[in-house]
């Protein structure tokens, strides 16, 4: 059994021995102590050991049941795939087929899909027998699917040691603030959230795992902020992980006096670039926000700001389990907890992983990012612009929900915009654009824009599953609209 997994099990056992009645997991209607958590996981692990070989697919909503089966797969040595709740039906089929899953637990909505793929209901599981097993890289504990730049997600195979090293470092990073109530806001199919839950358990905290609808979360980018903010306040959460758009909603609510900072003591944010202006707003209202950076191929978090080691604008220093260096062309390279391989491709043999992100270190070892290497465009004046930088400024103004910036070979930068409030006037959007432009150098400013006819969505393949623009698809779909403003 991998070393980190042994340590994880030992830590959970120690929590159960010392504080056996303390709440480990709280769902919508049930609570489980650390002692009960261990019993539930062991029971399910024994069941899994008796099943035919093959990956286990979990297509369930956030809640104790999903966590118990996920942990059971981990301790029993069975590869697990947690399907993100915002994946489309075709993406779910792809995950199941590519991973060679032979067992599945799912919501009723996915039962027809499983039936079409040859699964039949057997006791607690949906199961199938494959004529030829799918070969996973040796040691694969989890297959996590990245959104990728196309509609087909890529299966990243990770070992238990790699994931649990990251979870351990996350637990250590938050230790100075001692958060005891961790609210899982994102679906567990998102690796960052999955490992955030592991970290909270390592720290002996109570993990609050409520259904996504209860939190106001729908799909990859639909949020009922009133419900989400109420859940944060009522749960008395002390720690959580957010993406920038959710952080913006939380900061705005605190600024407007709709809710206090309350018990929150450690709010990690990642998944996309965070505007420095948004971080400054968070600091101004006393919200303890810590920006980080990671990617699925490196088992999620690589660098993180933390209490006593924080630099606004940076993504923090690399965590102790990894090494990070900058290539000659500015690309960030990582060694440490890297993937075993992609499903369907040769195992990874290189020590250093080329992230595709551009960055640099300051003289105190803090890492700063300049966006994606492949997304950078060059204007007709020869200026290099990373659109993610500009888009982050636009979308964290509180007015614009989605932005796509384009300027390859053009004398001025163009933007396609969709407002947070579909009823927002063009004047309100223009004002938001000008406020964002005021923070940018002239070559990066948006010189002309048009309102999108509707929001970008994963269903139309204009967004990745985790909400990032699919640039080539947007250029093709809205070619006429962009041409109109050139």
Secondary structure, 3 states (H helix, E strand, C coil): CCHHHHHHHHHHHHHHHHCCCCEEEECCCCEEEHHHHHHHHHHHHHHHHCCCCCCEEEECCCCHHHHHHHHHHHHHCCCEEECCCCCCHHHHHHHHHHHCCCEEEECHHHHHHHHHCCCEEECCEEECCCCCCCCCCCCEEEEEEECCCCCCCEEEEEEHHHHHHHHHHHHHHHHHHCCCEEECCCCCCCHHHHHHHHHHHHCCCEEECCCCHHHCEECCCEECHHHHHHHHHHCCCCEEEECHHHHHHHHHHHHCCCCCCCCCCEEEECCCCCCHHHHHHHHHCCCCEEEEEEEHHHCEEEEECECCECCCCCCCEECCCCEEEECCCCEEEEECCCCCEECCCCECCCCEEEEEEEEEECCCCCEEEEEECCCCEECCCCCEECHHHHHHHHHCCCCEEEEEEECCCCCCEEEEEEECCCCCCHHHHHHHHHHHHCCCCHHHCEEEEEECCCCCCCCCCCECCCCCECHHHHHHHCHHHHHHHC
